[in-house]
Structures are given as structure tokens and as C-alpha cells.
Amino acid sequence: MLPDFELSCSLFEQSGLTLTSEMYAKFSTYAEFLVEYNKNVNLTAITEPEEILVKHFIDSVLLCKYAEIPQNSTLIDVGTGAGFPSVPLKIYRPDIKLTLLDSLNKRITFLKLLCEKLEIEAEFIHGRAEDISRMTEYREKFDFATARAVANMSLLSELCIPFVKPGGSFIAMKGPSEDVSLGYNAVKILGGEVLSEIPYTLADEERRLIHVKKISQTPSKYPRNSSQIKKKLL
């Protein structure tokens, strides 16, 4: 399903990453299952082999290159969809302790089947981030929260930062068009501080990682419920 191993290695190396044969086998299984499942459940518009490799897998794994993730870190992927960036990260870094959160049960079903095929351990949560992050067992319990979503920075921050323990990080994967600085007030209100905006190019497309450090506890009134969030962003 994916480009052959040599070409795949070359594409990883162009991004400063190393691909092993074991990783390649898992990524191939992932790609095949994603494309097959996508025929019945809409998970992605990207279905060409090289595009899956670059725009899904390499893009996800680049998070390891641009953010220092210590061994055995806990990571929650908020609104994970088809598992990006978290499942490729787990393939690349098996030591990461992974939690996958999505509001649509059909995506959670896909992810459970996928991780079974890949022999990957993960926790699966079906629910809305604004509800789950208020639960004691998940609030401020993670070293990292990630999101690769079209939602704006203010919204993503309110949904993700409450999951992160003080000293941990929220990393947002963004395109070039949004003025992410409009969300920096929300980051501050929620107990975070923007450490860096890291621009990079992938398949001739501009991308950015926004690295937010959690410096203090999130006030208990956040996140607000979904109707409040939609009515007025922080």
C-alpha cells in the first residue's frame, strides 16, 4: 500500500527522521486498514499511498523532532479522528503512554480495531473534550496533549490545556493561514504560556507547531460547556 521501503526511508530522511523496517511494516498495515475502512466510514480525504506516508505519517512523527518528549510520557490526543498524530507517534515511539479521545464512537471503533491490528496499547475515550477534562481521572493528568484540527487556537486551547499537568505541554499542529496569536490570551487564561511557534514545510506546504507550556493550574471554571464556548471565545 505504501511506497516501497527504500522510497519511504528516503522521504523520512528528507524530514530528518529515521524509518526502520519494523515501523514500515506497521505503517503499511495502518495505511491499508485506513483506506479499506474509509470506504464505509469517512475518516480521511487523503488516500494516495505517498500522500498518506507524508501528510499523515511523517507529519505526525515530526512532532517528535520539534518537541522534546521524554521517555514514558503520557499523551492524550484530543479529537484524534483517524489517529493523527498520536498513533504514528506511538509507532515511532512505543514508550509513549497513549490516550485517544474522540466525540464520535465510529472513530473510536476504528481506532480500537486499528490498534489491535498494530498490537498497540492505548486507552480509548468516547466523549467530548469539554466534558472529559472535568473528570478527576483525566484533569491535569497528562504530560502532553496534542491536537491536529481545523479549530482555531483559542478553542483548541480551552479543550486541550485542562488535560495537561503543570509542567507539561500542549502542542497544536496548525496550517499557515490562521493568526494563532489571537488565541494567546486564551492560553494565558488557561494556565499556559506559548514557548514557540515552529514553522516547517511538508510536501511544499507550510505547517506550524505551536508549543504551549503549562505553567499553572487551569481555573476550575474551564473548560466551559460547548454552547458557552461557541457563543464567545476566550
Secondary structure as UniProt FT lines:
FT   HELIX           5..14
FT   TURN            15..16
FT   HELIX           21..38
FT   TURN            39..40
FT   HELIX           49..51
FT   HELIX           52..58
FT   HELIX           59..66
FT   TURN            71..72
FT   STRAND          74..78
FT   TURN            81..85
FT   HELIX           86..92
FT   TURN            94..95
FT   STRAND          97..102
FT   HELIX           105..118
FT   STRAND          123..126
FT   HELIX           129..132
FT   TURN            133..134
FT   TURN            136..140
FT   STRAND          142..147
FT   HELIX           153..160
FT   HELIX           161..163
FT   STRAND          164..174
FT   HELIX           180..183
FT   HELIX           184..189
FT   TURN            190..191
FT   STRAND          192..202
FT   TURN            203..204
FT   STRAND          205..214
FT   TURN            220..221
FT   HELIX           226..231
//
